[in-house]
Amino acid sequence: MEQKGYLNKNDSKNRLKAITAESRILLVGLTGGIATGKSTIANMLEKMGAHTIDFDLLARRVVETGRPARKAITDYFGEQILQNNGEIDRKMLSQIVFRDSKKREKLENFTYPHIAVEFIDQVYEIASNYPEGIIQAVVPLLLEAGMQDQLHKTVLVYAPREKQIERLINRDGISFEHAVNILHSQMDIDEKTGAADFVIYNDKSLEETKTQVNELWDKLKDLQNMKHGTTARR
């Protein structure tokens, strides 16, 4: 089943619905604010058996040399965003769109349809090989992009704002002011909690986080079985 061409959000929703209707796949979106620990939670779920689709990796793939999105980006932003090796300077591009919401929207319009194609291809491949699997789509800006209706459930990884700032400063070696500006460019983490089906609070000990993730996995398995009217199996 090839998924080629330009996909808008309605196309994506309909194709994902068709794929998951033919299997016992449960499609879960994992999101959270910057520096909340999404990768940590994703790794835990993967060890429990979840299949992972990382949207950061998809975003890198669609701008590789020869891809249509890459040409659209370089045509619009200019050759100055290319590094000496010909690859897009993602840091420079990020700084450009961070300061200009219209340019950020342009970049999203260039990349989203192609990311959607890659996403659906991967969902189809996983569903074909593991028809009873749970897929976690790790999408940093899932709620900002309004992707909730394309997924069965959403999980938010939460850390309070002060913890995000602390982690950003330590991780990226940036100033307090820069960290605050980055957070201001995203939906407030407390606002996101009300839009998610499940919340993992990742601001205490690793053991406490693991306990929450174990409980989440059990709930996801129960939901999967309820969705298909089967007896719970773990």
C-alpha positions in Angstrom: 0.0 0.0 0.0 1.9 3.1 -1.2 1.1 6.5 0.2 2.5 8.9 -2.3 1.8 12.5 -3.1 0.5 15.5 -1.2 -1.5 14.8 1.9 -3.5 17.3 3.9 -4.8 16.6 7.4 -8.1 15.2 6.3 -6.3 12.8 3.9 -4.1 11.7 6.8 -7.0 11.1 9.2 -8.9 9.1 6.7 -6.0 6.9 5.6 -4.9 6.3 9.2 -8.5 5.3 10.1 -8.6 2.8 7.2 -5.3 1.2 8.2 -6.1 0.9 11.9 -9.6 -0.4 11.2 -8.1 -3.5 9.5 -5.9 -4.4 12.6 -5.8 -4.2 16.4 -3.3 -1.4 16.2 -3.6 1.3 18.9 -2.2 4.6 17.7 -0.9 6.8 20.5 0.6 10.3 20.3 3.3 11.1 22.7 4.0 14.8 23.2 5.1 17.4 25.7 6.8 20.7 26.0 10.5 21.2 25.2 12.8 19.6 27.9 10.0 17.7 29.6 11.7 14.3 28.9 9.7 12.9 25.9 12.6 10.7 24.8 13.0 9.2 28.2 9.3 8.2 28.3 9.4 7.0 24.7 12.3 4.7 25.5 10.5 3.3 28.4 7.4 2.5 26.4 9.5 1.0 23.6 11.1 -1.4 26.1 7.6 -2.5 27.1 6.8 -3.3 23.5 5.6 -0.1 21.8 6.6 0.6 18.2 8.0 4.1 17.8 7.6 6.6 15.0 9.7 9.7 15.7 8.5 12.8 13.9 11.9 14.5 14.4 13.5 11.8 12.3 10.7 12.1 9.7 11.3 15.9 9.6 15.0 15.2 8.8 14.2 12.6 6.2 11.8 14.8 4.1 14.5 17.5 3.7 17.2 15.2 2.5 18.9 15.9 -0.9 16.6 15.3 -3.8 13.4 15.5 -1.8 10.6 17.9 -2.9 10.4 19.6 0.5 14.1 20.4 0.4 13.7 22.2 -2.9 10.7 24.2 -1.7 12.6 25.3 1.5 15.8 26.3 -0.3 13.8 28.2 -3.0 12.0 30.2 -0.3 14.7 30.7 2.3 17.7 30.8 0.0 21.0 28.9 -0.4 22.4 30.6 2.7 20.6 28.0 4.9 22.8 25.3 3.4 26.0 24.1 5.2 29.2 23.5 3.3 28.3 19.8 2.8 25.1 20.8 1.1 22.8 19.8 4.0 20.3 22.2 5.5 21.6 24.0 8.5 18.7 23.1 10.8 19.9 25.3 13.6 20.0 28.4 11.3 16.6 27.6 9.9 15.1 27.1 13.3 16.4 30.5 14.4 14.9 32.1 11.3 11.4 30.7 11.8 11.6 31.2 15.6 11.6 34.9 15.0 8.9 35.0 12.3 5.6 33.2 12.6 4.8 33.6 8.9 8.1 32.0 7.9 7.4 29.2 10.5 4.0 28.6 8.9 5.7 28.5 5.4 8.2 25.9 6.6 5.4 23.8 8.1 3.4 23.9 4.9 6.5 22.8 2.9 7.2 19.8 5.2 3.9 18.6 6.8 2.4 16.9 3.7 5.6 14.9 3.1 6.0 14.1 6.8 2.4 12.8 6.7 3.2 10.5 3.8 6.2 9.1 5.7 4.1 8.7 8.9 1.3 6.8 7.1 3.8 4.5 5.3 5.4 3.6 8.7 2.0 3.0 10.4 1.0 0.7 7.5 4.3 -1.2 7.6 4.0 -1.7 11.4 0.4 -2.7 11.2 1.2 -5.2 8.5 3.9 -6.9 10.5 2.5 -6.4 14.0 -1.3 -6.2 13.7 -1.7 -6.3 17.5 0.9 -3.6 18.2 0.8 -0.3 20.0 2.4 2.5 18.0 3.7 5.6 19.8 4.0 8.6 17.5 6.5 11.0 19.2 5.4 14.4 18.0 6.8 17.5 19.9 4.2 19.9 18.6 1.3 17.4 18.3 -1.2 19.7 20.1 -0.1 22.8 18.3 -0.5 21.0 15.0 -4.0 19.8 16.0 -3.1 16.1 15.3 -5.2 14.7 18.2 -8.1 13.6 15.9 -5.6 11.4 13.8 -4.7 9.3 16.9 -6.6 7.0 19.3 -5.1 8.6 22.4 -2.6 11.2 23.4 0.0 11.2 26.2 1.6 14.4 27.5 4.9 14.3 29.3 4.8 17.1 31.8 7.4 19.1 33.8 6.7 22.4 35.4 7.9 25.5 33.6 10.8 26.2 36.0 12.1 22.6 35.5 11.9 23.1 31.7 14.0 26.2 31.9 16.5 24.6 34.2 16.9 21.6 31.9 17.1 23.8 28.8 19.9 25.9 30.3 21.8 22.8 31.4 21.2 20.8 28.2 21.8 23.5 25.5 24.1 25.9 27.4 21.8 28.8 26.7 20.9 31.9 28.8 17.8 32.1 31.1 16.3 34.7 28.7 16.8 32.5 25.7 15.2 29.5 27.5 12.2 31.7 28.5 11.8 32.9 24.9 11.7 29.4 23.6 9.0 28.4 26.0 7.0 31.5 25.1 7.0 30.2 21.4 5.2 27.0 22.4 1.8 26.3 23.9 2.0 26.6 27.7 2.7 23.2 29.3 -0.2 23.6 31.8 -2.6 24.4 29.0 -1.5 21.2 27.3 -2.5 19.0 30.2 -6.2 19.6 29.6 -5.9 18.5 26.0 -4.2 15.2 26.6 -5.8 11.8 27.5 -3.0 10.8 29.8 -0.3 12.8 31.6 3.1 11.5 32.8 4.6 13.8 35.5 8.3 13.7 34.8 9.7 16.1 37.4 10.6 13.8 40.3 12.6 10.5 40.6 13.2 8.1 37.8 11.4 5.4 39.8 8.3 7.5 40.1 8.3 8.1 36.4 8.7 4.4 35.7 5.8 3.6 37.9 3.6 6.0 36.0 4.7 4.6 32.6 4.0 1.0 33.8 0.5 2.1 34.8 0.1 3.9 31.5 1.1 0.8 29.5 -1.5 -1.3 31.3 -4.2 1.2 30.5 -3.2 1.3 26.9 -3.3 -2.5 26.6 -6.8 -2.4 28.3 -7.9 0.3 25.8 -6.6 -1.7 22.9 -8.5 -4.8 24.0 -11.7 -2.8 24.8 -11.5 -1.2 21.4 -11.6 -4.6 19.8 -13.9 -6.3 22.3 -11.4 -8.9 23.4 -10.3 -10.2 26.8 -7.3 -8.3 28.3 -4.0 -9.8 27.5 -0.7 -8.4 28.8 
